[in-house]
Amino acid sequence: MQESFPVLDDHFHINRRTGVGPVVVREFMRSGGTHIVLVSLPSWSHEIAPTRPADFRPVFDELLETAAAVRAEGCICYPVCGVHPAEIGKLCTRMSLGEAEALMCGALDVAAEYVAEGHAIGLKSGRPHYPVEPEVWDASNRVLSHALTLAGELDCALQIHAESGTCADVVDLAKAAGMNPARVVKHFATCETPLHPSVTVREPFLADWFAEKREFTMESDYMDDLSRPGAVNGPRSVPRRMQRMLQEGTVTPEDMWRVHSAVPEKIYGVSFCV
């Protein structure tokens, strides 16, 4: 009898408006996937133009509804909710930078309620991964620091969208905010980082990291957008890559349990067993 392994996709989006919707996890599961961390969408994906923190509640409520639909399909699903760092650019077309910063911090306070109530396992935040004016960068870092403070108070993980690179300065931001940097998940990590790296299936160093027994998680960053099929990677990409690496012998059963169960349990504080 073939051994069963957990296979986690650590950053997965589902968009009922532009994509397949919750049933897309059938493809993920058919390829061997067992768990997803479902990340909230930006406000504009919900056709919402927020002006106050409470305007983000429909975003988070729909995240929970989608997570429930995913579980009904038989896939274990853990929601992470928060505010995409690119919101700051959209908001500044309608309000001042100070107002945008305050709104994003207030929305993170709302997201924290969902974590505190046990509806989500973590927060998301970050800073722009594209060039911005210095004052926007500084405001974004203050928003990120607020998210780190909330995650420290809640004792939960924080996924961050940020620029390519190590983001080493976030370690000091986390410590100053009272959060363990090891539970700051660097989404779409492309290199070594002192934060927790969540890497996509396309990274060329994957085999080396498995061989070196690194602690990391894997993600597709699946976007669920029918106008961009497979963006960023398809829903089956993580389990397919794992099956291929198992067959090639570049991944062992112990590696599977470490990267897809033991490590994420340490980061998120929930079970990733099958």
C-alpha positions in Angstrom: 0.0 0.0 0.0 1.4 3.4 -1.0 2.2 5.7 1.9 0.1 8.9 2.2 1.8 12.2 2.8 0.5 15.7 3.7 1.0 18.1 0.8 0.5 21.8 1.8 0.1 24.7 -0.5 1.1 27.6 1.8 -0.3 30.5 -0.4 -3.4 29.8 -2.4 -6.1 32.2 -3.7 -9.7 31.4 -4.7 -11.7 34.1 -6.6 -15.3 33.4 -7.1 -15.6 36.4 -9.5 -12.7 35.7 -11.9 -11.9 32.1 -11.5 -13.1 28.5 -10.9 -14.0 29.0 -7.3 -13.8 26.5 -4.5 -14.2 23.5 -6.7 -10.7 24.1 -8.0 -9.4 22.3 -5.0 -10.6 19.1 -6.6 -7.7 19.4 -9.1 -5.3 20.0 -6.2 -6.6 16.9 -4.3 -6.6 14.7 -7.4 -2.9 15.4 -7.7 -2.2 14.5 -4.0 -2.8 17.8 -2.3 -4.2 17.7 1.3 -4.0 21.2 2.8 -4.1 24.8 1.7 -3.5 28.1 3.4 -6.2 30.3 1.8 -5.2 33.9 1.7 -7.6 36.8 1.5 -7.9 38.8 -1.7 -7.4 42.6 -2.0 -10.5 44.7 -1.6 -10.6 45.6 -5.3 -11.0 41.9 -6.1 -14.4 42.2 -4.2 -15.2 45.4 -6.1 -15.0 47.3 -2.8 -13.6 50.8 -2.5 -13.0 51.0 1.3 -13.2 54.2 3.2 -13.4 52.8 6.7 -12.0 49.7 8.3 -15.4 48.0 8.5 -15.5 48.0 4.7 -13.0 45.1 4.8 -15.4 42.8 6.7 -17.0 41.5 3.5 -13.5 40.6 2.3 -12.8 38.5 5.4 -16.4 37.1 5.6 -16.2 35.8 2.0 -12.8 34.3 2.9 -14.4 32.2 5.6 -17.3 31.2 3.3 -14.8 30.1 0.7 -12.8 28.2 3.3 -16.0 26.4 4.4 -16.7 25.5 0.8 -13.2 24.1 0.3 -13.6 22.0 3.4 -16.9 20.7 2.0 -14.9 19.4 -1.0 -12.7 17.4 1.4 -9.6 19.6 1.5 -8.2 20.9 4.8 -8.2 24.7 4.6 -6.8 27.3 6.9 -7.6 31.0 6.2 -5.2 33.9 6.6 -6.7 37.4 6.4 -5.3 40.8 6.2 -4.5 43.8 4.0 -2.5 43.6 0.7 0.3 46.1 0.8 -0.7 47.3 -2.7 -3.8 48.7 -1.2 -1.9 51.8 -0.3 -1.5 52.9 -3.9 -5.1 52.4 -4.7 -6.2 54.2 -1.6 -4.0 57.2 -2.3 -5.9 57.9 -5.4 -8.9 58.7 -3.2 -7.4 60.0 0.1 -4.2 61.3 1.6 -1.3 59.0 2.5 -2.0 59.5 6.2 -5.6 58.5 5.8 -4.6 55.5 3.7 -2.1 54.4 6.4 -4.7 54.7 9.1 -7.3 52.8 7.1 -4.9 49.9 6.5 -4.0 49.8 10.2 -7.7 49.8 11.1 -8.4 47.1 8.6 -5.7 45.0 10.2 -7.3 45.5 13.5 -10.5 44.1 12.0 -8.6 41.1 10.6 -7.1 40.5 14.0 -10.6 40.0 15.4 -11.0 37.0 13.0 -7.8 35.5 14.3 -8.7 36.2 17.9 -12.0 34.5 17.4 -10.4 31.4 15.9 -11.7 31.9 12.4 -8.2 32.4 10.8 -4.8 31.1 11.7 -2.8 34.2 10.8 -2.6 37.7 9.4 -1.2 39.1 6.1 0.5 42.4 5.4 3.8 43.5 3.9 5.1 46.4 1.8 5.2 47.2 -1.9 7.4 44.9 -4.0 7.7 47.7 -6.7 9.4 51.1 -6.5 7.5 53.7 -4.5 8.2 57.2 -3.1 10.1 57.3 0.1 7.1 58.6 2.1 5.0 55.7 0.8 7.7 53.2 1.7 7.9 54.6 5.3 4.1 54.5 5.6 4.0 51.0 4.4 6.7 50.0 6.9 4.6 51.5 9.7 1.6 49.5 8.5 3.8 46.4 8.5 5.0 47.2 12.0 1.4 47.4 13.1 0.7 44.0 11.6 3.7 42.6 13.4 2.5 44.0 16.7 -0.9 42.5 16.2 0.6 39.1 15.3 2.8 39.2 18.4 -0.2 40.0 20.6 -2.2 37.2 19.0 0.7 34.8 19.0 0.0 34.0 15.3 1.9 33.8 12.1 2.1 36.8 9.7 2.4 36.2 5.9 4.1 39.2 4.2 4.1 40.3 0.5 7.3 42.2 0.0 10.1 43.0 -2.4 12.4 40.2 -3.7 15.4 39.7 -1.4 16.0 38.7 2.1 13.9 41.4 3.9 16.4 41.1 6.7 15.4 44.4 8.2 12.0 42.9 9.0 13.7 40.8 11.7 14.4 44.0 13.7 10.9 45.3 13.0 9.4 42.1 14.3 11.5 42.1 17.4 10.6 45.7 18.1 7.0 44.8 17.7 7.3 41.8 20.1 6.9 39.1 17.4 9.0 36.1 16.8 10.7 36.7 13.3 10.6 32.9 12.7 6.8 33.1 12.4 7.0 35.9 9.7 6.3 34.0 6.5 8.1 35.6 3.5 5.6 34.8 0.7 7.2 34.0 -2.7 10.7 33.8 -1.1 13.3 33.5 -3.9 16.5 33.3 -1.8 17.7 32.7 1.7 16.0 34.9 4.3 16.1 35.2 8.1 12.3 35.0 8.0 10.4 31.8 7.3 10.6 31.2 3.5 7.6 30.1 1.6 8.9 29.2 -1.9 7.2 28.5 -5.2 7.5 25.2 -7.0 9.6 26.8 -9.8 12.6 27.7 -7.6 15.8 26.0 -8.9 17.2 25.5 -5.4 14.3 23.3 -4.1 16.2 20.0 -4.4 19.2 21.5 -2.6 17.1 22.9 0.2 15.4 19.5 0.7 18.9 17.8 0.7 20.1 20.3 3.2 17.1 19.7 5.5 16.1 23.4 5.4 13.0 24.5 7.1 10.6 26.1 4.6 7.2 25.6 3.1 5.9 25.5 -0.5 3.3 27.5 -2.4 1.8 27.9 -5.8 0.5 31.5 -5.3 -2.4 30.2 -7.5 -4.5 33.3 -8.5 -7.7 31.6 -9.8 -8.2 34.0 -12.7 -9.6 32.5 -15.9 -8.2 35.3 -17.9 -4.7 34.2 -16.8 -4.8 30.4 -16.7 -2.2 28.9 -14.4 -1.1 32.2 -12.9 1.1 32.3 -11.0 1.3 28.5 -10.9 -1.5 26.1 -11.4 -3.6 24.5 -8.5 -1.9 21.2 -9.0 1.6 22.5 -9.1 2.7 21.8 -5.6 1.5 18.2 -5.3 2.7 17.4 -8.8 6.2 18.7 -8.0 6.3 16.7 -4.8 5.2 13.5 -6.6 7.9 14.0 -9.2 10.6 14.7 -6.6 9.5 11.6 -4.7 9.8 9.5 -7.8 13.2 10.9 -8.6 14.4 10.2 -5.1 15.3 13.9 -4.4 12.7 13.9 -1.6 12.3 11.3 1.1 9.2 10.4 3.1 10.9 12.2 6.1 11.3 15.3 3.9 7.6 15.2 3.1 6.6 15.1 6.7 9.0 17.8 7.7 8.2 20.4 5.1 4.5 19.7 4.8 3.6 18.9 8.4 6.2 19.5 11.1 7.5 22.9 9.9 4.1 24.5 9.1 2.7 23.2 12.5 5.6 25.1 14.1 4.8 28.3 12.1 1.0 28.3 12.3 0.2 26.3 15.5 -2.3 24.0 13.8 -2.2 20.4 12.6 -1.0 19.5 9.1 -1.5 15.7 9.4 -3.3 13.3 7.1 
